[in-house]
Amino acid sequence: MRFISAPLLKMTIKQMLIVSHLVLVVMIVLGMSYARYSSEWDRQVRYSALLAKHSLDTQVNFFSGSVAGVNYANLTMSSTKQVISSIEDILFFEVKGVSDYSKRNVHVRYLAERDLLWRNDVEAQELITVARRIEILEQRLADSANSNPVTVKKLNYLLKRNKTEYDSLLRSQELSETITLDWDKPKYQGLRYYLDQERCALHIEVPLTNANGGYIWAVIDASNLTKIRTHLIKELVLEASVALLISLLLIGWVTHWIVSPMKNLARSMDSENAYQEIDSLVELKRSDEIGQLARAYKGLLVKIENQLNILRTKSDTDPLTGLGSRNKYTRMVQPFIKRHLSKDYYVGMIVCDVDNFKAFNDLYGHTEGDNALAKVGSKIAELVRDTDLAFRYGGEEFVILCARPSGSQLDYFTERLRLEIEGLAILHGGNDPHRVITVSAGGARVRAFKPTSETDYEALQDQLFNAADKSLYLSKEQGRNCVNWKSIDA
């Protein structure tokens, strides 16, 4: 931060305005350009995905039925390969699912680069089974050499068919083991498409409709999207450049219009006789914001002495509730702790908070909120003893210092305080389920304490407050309108 602020401190107002406005304009232009780019690019990708998905949807019923019935003849026949290869810009195609009847996994792949369609689920046992059938058929054919020609013809047909199946299975197994894909199946989030910009590949997934499910995974060449993206970027860069040029001209004019009167006001502020010379400022006659600023500055000069006197004087009383102020709390807390611990009393610090007070202000307005805080403060002042101290710590939060001969008396006091405030019956529609103003409180108490220095009392003060604050949050977590206490082992 030091390296950044040092150059800024050396800038003039004019330079600062130009730089700040220019940075703002650049951020806005870049933000809008990026938003438009993202929107247009997403639209193009989605459109391409929908077109590809539409092509796949027409094949869903065919592949779903083939997977359901484990119909590899349909899945691997040449006409199926032609249908797949006809999909525009197809790079890769995969069908995977579970049969509805045999619960068998079905997995077929197509690679456009090599125009190959193969099974990706061939198991060694399947090859053994087909090989065994071939051996049996060859044996039967050898034994039936002199038999009926019809029988021999049928056996030759079956043998040829099984050999073809075996070769197909062996080829599929070899392809499954040797072919390495350039991509992995992506994990889709929501929409079932994903654009791999690095490889210019659009991945589409379409679910199958058979009972046990499955999917079609297609990878489409997305080179055309890359061209669209390049054109879109060029168009946005041109538009952003024009916008920046126009903005620079406007920034220069506005900066000059603002800087001159600001310099006059700055000179007046540096003058020791600013109040006597204020009426000579021509900016007082302006009707714009600069004029408003000049007149406000004049008003501040008139009031500044009184305001300084008020700021120098620390008030001990919170004007809204009549309780002690936070300044008084800071000054009185340690003497209070010292005095009552020396009497062997239980010293308690109670932090209480009006429940859902923001919701009260939102519902009834800040004026009613102030009235409610005033009533709560009056009730606290009514319940505390003369020896106790009560403060408005900030906002809707109050701190009470009290001392009692026993810890149970502290418990009784806080519970009575909670019930009495609830009994005020101040309507609060945003504080369910009570529907009236309530408070949550957290307390911390200590009795035996043997200090070795004044810093021990400071540490004890912090320990009491932190423990009471944690107890308050515990009360909030327990549903509000309750009290929790924590004992400090000093």
DRENBA-589548 format. One record per residue (C-alpha): x, y, z; residue in three letters. Coordinates in steps of 0.5 Angstrom, whole numbers, always signed. Layout:
xx / yy / zz / rest
X / Y / Z / ALA
...
This chain:
xx / yy / zz / rest
+0 / +0 / +0 / MET
+6 / +5 / +1 / ARG
+8 / +4 / -6 / PHE
+2 / +6 / -8 / ILE
+0 / +11 / -4 / SER
+7 / +15 / -5 / ALA
+5 / +17 / -12 / PRO
-2 / +19 / -11 / LEU
+0 / +24 / -6 / LEU
+5 / +27 / -11 / LYS
-1 / +28 / -16 / MET
-5 / +35 / -16 / THR
-13 / +35 / -16 / ILE
-13 / +35 / -23 / LYS
-9 / +29 / -24 / GLN
-12 / +25 / -19 / MET
-19 / +27 / -22 / LEU
-16 / +25 / -29 / ILE
-13 / +18 / -27 / VAL
-19 / +16 / -22 / SER
-24 / +18 / -27 / HIS
-20 / +14 / -33 / LEU
-19 / +8 / -28 / VAL
-27 / +8 / -27 / LEU
-29 / +9 / -34 / VAL
-24 / +3 / -36 / VAL
-27 / -1 / -31 / MET
-34 / +0 / -33 / ILE
-32 / -1 / -40 / VAL
-28 / -7 / -39 / LEU
-34 / -10 / -34 / GLY
-39 / -8 / -39 / MET
-35 / -11 / -45 / SER
-33 / -18 / -41 / TYR
-41 / -18 / -39 / ALA
-43 / -18 / -46 / ARG
-37 / -23 / -48 / TYR
-40 / -28 / -43 / SER
-47 / -27 / -45 / SER
-46 / -27 / -53 / GLU
-41 / -33 / -52 / TRP
-45 / -37 / -47 / ASP
-51 / -36 / -52 / ARG
-46 / -39 / -58 / GLN
-44 / -45 / -54 / VAL
-51 / -46 / -52 / ARG
-54 / -46 / -59 / TYR
-48 / -50 / -62 / SER
-50 / -55 / -56 / ALA
-57 / -55 / -57 / LEU
-56 / -56 / -65 / LEU
-52 / -62 / -63 / ALA
-56 / -65 / -58 / LYS
-62 / -64 / -63 / HIS
-58 / -69 / -68 / SER
-57 / -74 / -62 / LEU
-64 / -74 / -60 / ASP
-67 / -77 / -66 / THR
-62 / -83 / -65 / GLN
-64 / -84 / -57 / VAL
-70 / -89 / -59 / ASN
-65 / -93 / -63 / PHE
-60 / -94 / -58 / PHE
-64 / -94 / -52 / SER
-67 / -100 / -55 / GLY
-61 / -103 / -57 / SER
-58 / -103 / -50 / VAL
-64 / -105 / -47 / ALA
-64 / -112 / -51 / GLY
-56 / -112 / -52 / VAL
-57 / -112 / -59 / ASN
-50 / -111 / -61 / TYR
-52 / -113 / -69 / ALA
-55 / -106 / -69 / ASN
-50 / -102 / -65 / LEU
-44 / -105 / -69 / THR
-47 / -105 / -76 / MET
-44 / -101 / -82 / SER
-51 / -97 / -83 / SER
-50 / -95 / -75 / THR
-43 / -93 / -77 / LYS
-46 / -89 / -83 / GLN
-51 / -85 / -78 / VAL
-46 / -83 / -73 / ILE
-41 / -81 / -78 / SER
-46 / -77 / -81 / SER
-47 / -72 / -75 / ILE
-44 / -66 / -77 / GLU
-37 / -65 / -74 / ASP
-37 / -71 / -70 / ILE
-30 / -73 / -67 / LEU
-32 / -78 / -62 / PHE
-39 / -82 / -60 / PHE
-40 / -87 / -55 / GLU
-46 / -91 / -52 / VAL
-46 / -94 / -45 / LYS
-52 / -97 / -41 / GLY
-55 / -103 / -38 / VAL
-59 / -108 / -41 / SER
-66 / -108 / -38 / ASP
-67 / -116 / -38 / TYR
-60 / -119 / -37 / SER
-57 / -113 / -33 / LYS
-51 / -113 / -37 / ARG
-47 / -107 / -39 / ASN
-47 / -105 / -46 / VAL
-41 / -100 / -49 / HIS
-40 / -98 / -56 / VAL
-35 / -93 / -58 / ARG
-34 / -89 / -65 / TYR
-28 / -85 / -67 / LEU
-29 / -81 / -73 / ALA
-21 / -80 / -74 / GLU
-20 / -87 / -76 / ARG
-27 / -88 / -78 / ASP
-28 / -94 / -73 / LEU
-34 / -97 / -69 / LEU
-32 / -102 / -64 / TRP
-35 / -105 / -57 / ARG
-31 / -103 / -51 / ASN
-34 / -108 / -47 / ASP
-31 / -115 / -49 / VAL
-29 / -119 / -44 / GLU
-24 / -125 / -44 / ALA
-29 / -130 / -43 / GLN
-33 / -128 / -48 / GLU
-28 / -129 / -53 / LEU
-26 / -136 / -50 / ILE
-34 / -138 / -51 / THR
-34 / -136 / -58 / VAL
-27 / -140 / -59 / ALA
-30 / -146 / -56 / ARG
-37 / -146 / -60 / ARG
-32 / -145 / -67 / ILE
-28 / -152 / -64 / GLU
-35 / -155 / -63 / ILE
-37 / -153 / -70 / LEU
-31 / -155 / -73 / GLU
-31 / -162 / -70 / GLN
-38 / -163 / -72 / ARG
-37 / -161 / -79 / LEU
-31 / -166 / -79 / ALA
-36 / -172 / -77 / ASP
-41 / -170 / -82 / SER
-37 / -170 / -88 / ALA
-41 / -175 / -91 / ASN
-48 / -173 / -88 / SER
-53 / -170 / -91 / ASN
-51 / -164 / -95 / PRO
-56 / -159 / -92 / VAL
-53 / -161 / -85 / THR
-46 / -159 / -88 / VAL
-48 / -153 / -91 / LYS
-52 / -151 / -84 / LYS
-46 / -152 / -80 / LEU
-41 / -148 / -85 / ASN
-46 / -142 / -84 / TYR
-46 / -143 / -77 / LEU
-38 / -144 / -77 / LEU
-37 / -138 / -81 / LYS
-42 / -133 / -77 / ARG
-38 / -135 / -71 / ASN
-31 / -134 / -74 / LYS
-34 / -127 / -76 / THR
-36 / -126 / -69 / GLU
-30 / -128 / -66 / TYR
-26 / -124 / -71 / ASP
-30 / -118 / -69 / SER
-29 / -119 / -62 / LEU
-22 / -120 / -62 / LEU
-21 / -113 / -66 / ARG
-26 / -109 / -61 / SER
-21 / -112 / -56 / GLN
-15 / -110 / -59 / GLU
-18 / -103 / -61 / LEU
-20 / -102 / -53 / SER
-13 / -103 / -51 / GLU
-9 / -99 / -56 / THR
-14 / -93 / -58 / ILE
-12 / -87 / -53 / THR
-17 / -82 / -53 / LEU
-15 / -74 / -53 / ASP
-20 / -73 / -48 / TRP
-24 / -75 / -42 / ASP
-31 / -75 / -40 / LYS
-33 / -69 / -37 / PRO
-37 / -68 / -30 / LYS
-43 / -64 / -32 / TYR
-46 / -59 / -28 / GLN
-53 / -58 / -29 / GLY
-53 / -57 / -37 / LEU
-50 / -63 / -40 / ARG
-45 / -60 / -45 / TYR
-38 / -58 / -44 / TYR
-34 / -54 / -48 / LEU
-26 / -56 / -48 / ASP
-23 / -49 / -51 / GLN
-16 / -52 / -51 / GLU
-18 / -58 / -55 / ARG
-24 / -54 / -59 / CYS
-28 / -60 / -57 / ALA
-36 / -59 / -55 / LEU
-38 / -65 / -51 / HIS
-45 / -67 / -51 / ILE
-49 / -72 / -46 / GLU
-56 / -75 / -48 / VAL
-59 / -80 / -43 / PRO
-62 / -86 / -46 / LEU
-69 / -88 / -45 / THR
-69 / -95 / -43 / ASN
-71 / -97 / -36 / ALA
-64 / -98 / -33 / ASN
-61 / -92 / -36 / GLY
-55 / -90 / -40 / GLY
-52 / -85 / -44 / TYR
-50 / -82 / -51 / ILE
-43 / -78 / -50 / TRP
-41 / -74 / -57 / ALA
-35 / -70 / -58 / VAL
-36 / -65 / -63 / ILE
-31 / -61 / -67 / ASP
-32 / -54 / -64 / ALA
-27 / -50 / -69 / SER
-33 / -46 / -72 / ASN
-34 / -43 / -65 / LEU
-27 / -41 / -64 / THR
-28 / -37 / -70 / LYS
-34 / -34 / -68 / ILE
-30 / -32 / -61 / ARG
-24 / -29 / -65 / THR
-29 / -24 / -69 / HIS
-33 / -23 / -62 / LEU
-27 / -21 / -59 / ILE
-25 / -16 / -65 / LYS
-32 / -13 / -65 / GLU
-32 / -12 / -57 / LEU
-24 / -9 / -57 / VAL
-27 / -4 / -63 / LEU
-33 / -2 / -59 / GLU
-29 / -1 / -52 / ALA
-23 / +3 / -56 / SER
-29 / +8 / -58 / VAL
-32 / +9 / -52 / ALA
-25 / +10 / -48 / LEU
-24 / +16 / -53 / LEU
-30 / +19 / -52 / ILE
-29 / +18 / -45 / SER
-23 / +21 / -45 / LEU
-25 / +28 / -48 / LEU
-31 / +28 / -43 / LEU
-26 / +27 / -37 / ILE
-22 / +33 / -39 / GLY
-27 / +38 / -40 / TRP
-31 / +36 / -33 / VAL
-24 / +36 / -30 / THR
-23 / +43 / -32 / HIS
-30 / +45 / -30 / TRP
-29 / +42 / -23 / ILE
-21 / +43 / -21 / VAL
-21 / +51 / -22 / SER
-27 / +52 / -16 / PRO
-24 / +46 / -12 / MET
-17 / +50 / -12 / LYS
-20 / +56 / -10 / ASN
-24 / +53 / -4 / LEU
-17 / +49 / -2 / ALA
-14 / +56 / -2 / ARG
-19 / +59 / +3 / SER
-19 / +53 / +7 / MET
-11 / +54 / +8 / ASP
-12 / +61 / +10 / SER
-12 / +63 / +17 / GLU
-17 / +68 / +16 / ASN
-22 / +63 / +12 / ALA
-28 / +66 / +16 / TYR
-27 / +73 / +14 / GLN
-26 / +72 / +7 / GLU
-31 / +67 / +6 / ILE
-36 / +72 / +3 / ASP
-31 / +73 / -3 / SER
-31 / +66 / -6 / LEU
-35 / +67 / -12 / VAL
-37 / +59 / -12 / GLU
-42 / +61 / -7 / LEU
-46 / +64 / -13 / LYS
-46 / +58 / -17 / ARG
-52 / +54 / -17 / SER
-49 / +47 / -18 / ASP
-46 / +42 / -13 / GLU
-40 / +46 / -13 / ILE
-44 / +52 / -10 / GLY
-47 / +47 / -5 / GLN
-41 / +45 / -3 / LEU
-38 / +52 / -2 / ALA
-44 / +54 / +2 / ARG
-44 / +48 / +6 / ALA
-37 / +50 / +8 / TYR
-39 / +57 / +10 / LYS
-44 / +54 / +14 / GLY
-38 / +49 / +17 / LEU
-34 / +55 / +19 / LEU
-40 / +58 / +23 / VAL
-41 / +52 / +27 / LYS
-34 / +49 / +27 / ILE
-32 / +52 / +34 / GLU
-38 / +49 / +37 / ASN
-37 / +43 / +34 / GLN
-30 / +42 / +37 / LEU
-32 / +44 / +44 / ASN
-37 / +38 / +43 / ILE
-32 / +34 / +41 / LEU
-27 / +36 / +46 / ARG
-32 / +34 / +52 / THR
-34 / +27 / +53 / LYS
-41 / +26 / +55 / SER
-42 / +20 / +61 / ASP
-49 / +20 / +59 / THR
-52 / +16 / +53 / ASP
-57 / +21 / +50 / PRO
-62 / +16 / +48 / LEU
-63 / +11 / +54 / THR
-60 / +16 / +60 / GLY
-55 / +10 / +61 / LEU
-48 / +11 / +62 / GLY
-44 / +12 / +55 / SER
-39 / +7 / +52 / ARG
-34 / +12 / +55 / ASN
-36 / +12 / +62 / LYS
-36 / +4 / +61 / TYR
-29 / +5 / +59 / THR
-27 / +9 / +65 / ARG
-31 / +6 / +71 / MET
-31 / -2 / +69 / VAL
-24 / -3 / +73 / GLN
-25 / +1 / +79 / PRO
-32 / -3 / +80 / PHE
-29 / -9 / +79 / ILE
-23 / -8 / +84 / LYS
-28 / -5 / +89 / ARG
-33 / -11 / +89 / HIS
-28 / -16 / +89 / LEU
-25 / -13 / +95 / SER
-31 / -14 / +99 / LYS
-31 / -22 / +97 / ASP
-37 / -21 / +92 / TYR
-39 / -24 / +86 / TYR
-38 / -19 / +80 / VAL
-42 / -20 / +74 / GLY
-41 / -17 / +67 / MET
-48 / -18 / +63 / ILE
-48 / -16 / +56 / VAL
-55 / -16 / +53 / CYS
-58 / -15 / +46 / ASP
-64 / -13 / +43 / VAL
-67 / -19 / +39 / ASP
-68 / -18 / +31 / ASN
-67 / -11 / +32 / PHE
-65 / -9 / +25 / LYS
-72 / -13 / +23 / ALA
-75 / -8 / +28 / PHE
-72 / -2 / +25 / ASN
-74 / -5 / +18 / ASP
-81 / -6 / +20 / LEU
-83 / +0 / +24 / TYR
-77 / +5 / +22 / GLY
-71 / +8 / +26 / HIS
-76 / +13 / +30 / THR
-80 / +7 / +33 / GLU
-73 / +4 / +34 / GLY
-70 / +9 / +38 / ASP
-77 / +9 / +42 / ASN
-76 / +2 / +44 / ALA
-69 / +3 / +46 / LEU
-71 / +8 / +50 / ALA
-76 / +4 / +54 / LYS
-71 / -2 / +54 / VAL
-66 / +3 / +57 / GLY
-71 / +6 / +62 / SER
-73 / -1 / +64 / LYS
-65 / -3 / +65 / ILE
-64 / +3 / +69 / ALA
-71 / +1 / +74 / GLU
-68 / -6 / +75 / LEU
-61 / -4 / +77 / VAL
-59 / -3 / +84 / ARG
-56 / +4 / +86 / ASP
-49 / +0 / +87 / THR
-50 / -3 / +79 / ASP
-47 / +1 / +73 / LEU
-51 / +0 / +66 / ALA
-49 / +3 / +60 / PHE
-51 / +3 / +53 / ARG
-45 / +0 / +49 / TYR
-47 / +1 / +42 / GLY
-53 / +0 / +38 / GLY
-58 / -4 / +41 / GLU
-53 / -7 / +46 / GLU
-52 / -6 / +53 / PHE
-47 / -8 / +58 / VAL
-49 / -8 / +66 / ILE
-44 / -9 / +72 / LEU
-47 / -12 / +78 / CYS
-44 / -15 / +84 / ALA
-48 / -19 / +89 / ARG
-46 / -24 / +95 / PRO
-48 / -30 / +91 / SER
-48 / -32 / +84 / GLY
-55 / -34 / +85 / SER
-57 / -27 / +86 / GLN
-54 / -25 / +79 / LEU
-58 / -31 / +76 / ASP
-64 / -28 / +79 / TYR
-63 / -21 / +77 / PHE
-61 / -23 / +69 / THR
-68 / -27 / +69 / GLU
-72 / -22 / +72 / ARG
-69 / -17 / +67 / LEU
-70 / -21 / +61 / ARG
-78 / -22 / +63 / LEU
-79 / -15 / +65 / GLU
-76 / -13 / +58 / ILE
-81 / -18 / +55 / GLU
-86 / -16 / +59 / GLY
-86 / -9 / +56 / LEU
-90 / -12 / +51 / ALA
-87 / -7 / +45 / ILE
-90 / -10 / +39 / LEU
-84 / -13 / +34 / HIS
-87 / -17 / +29 / GLY
-80 / -19 / +26 / GLY
-78 / -23 / +33 / ASN
-82 / -30 / +32 / ASP
-84 / -33 / +36 / PRO
-85 / -28 / +41 / HIS
-88 / -22 / +37 / ARG
-85 / -17 / +42 / VAL
-79 / -14 / +44 / ILE
-74 / -19 / +48 / THR
-67 / -19 / +49 / VAL
-62 / -24 / +50 / SER
-56 / -24 / +55 / ALA
-50 / -27 / +56 / GLY
-46 / -26 / +63 / GLY
-39 / -28 / +66 / ALA
-38 / -27 / +73 / ARG
-32 / -28 / +78 / VAL
-30 / -28 / +85 / ARG
-24 / -30 / +88 / ALA
-18 / -26 / +85 / PHE
-11 / -24 / +87 / LYS
-8 / -19 / +82 / PRO
+0 / -18 / +82 / THR
-1 / -11 / +78 / SER
-6 / -7 / +75 / GLU
-5 / -10 / +68 / THR
-8 / -16 / +71 / ASP
-15 / -12 / +72 / TYR
-14 / -10 / +65 / GLU
-14 / -17 / +63 / ALA
-19 / -19 / +67 / LEU
-24 / -14 / +64 / GLN
-22 / -17 / +57 / ASP
-23 / -24 / +60 / GLN
-30 / -22 / +63 / LEU
-33 / -18 / +57 / PHE
-30 / -24 / +52 / ASN
-34 / -29 / +56 / ALA
-40 / -25 / +57 / ALA
-40 / -24 / +49 / ASP
-39 / -31 / +48 / LYS
-45 / -33 / +53 / SER
-49 / -28 / +49 / LEU
-48 / -31 / +42 / TYR
-50 / -38 / +46 / LEU
-56 / -35 / +48 / SER
-57 / -33 / +40 / LYS
-56 / -40 / +38 / GLU
-61 / -43 / +43 / GLN
-67 / -39 / +40 / GLY
-66 / -32 / +43 / ARG
-70 / -29 / +49 / ASN
-65 / -33 / +54 / CYS
-59 / -32 / +59 / VAL
-53 / -36 / +59 / ASN
-48 / -35 / +65 / TRP
-40 / -37 / +65 / LYS
-36 / -37 / +71 / SER
-29 / -34 / +71 / ILE
-23 / -38 / +75 / ASP
-19 / -32 / +76 / ALA
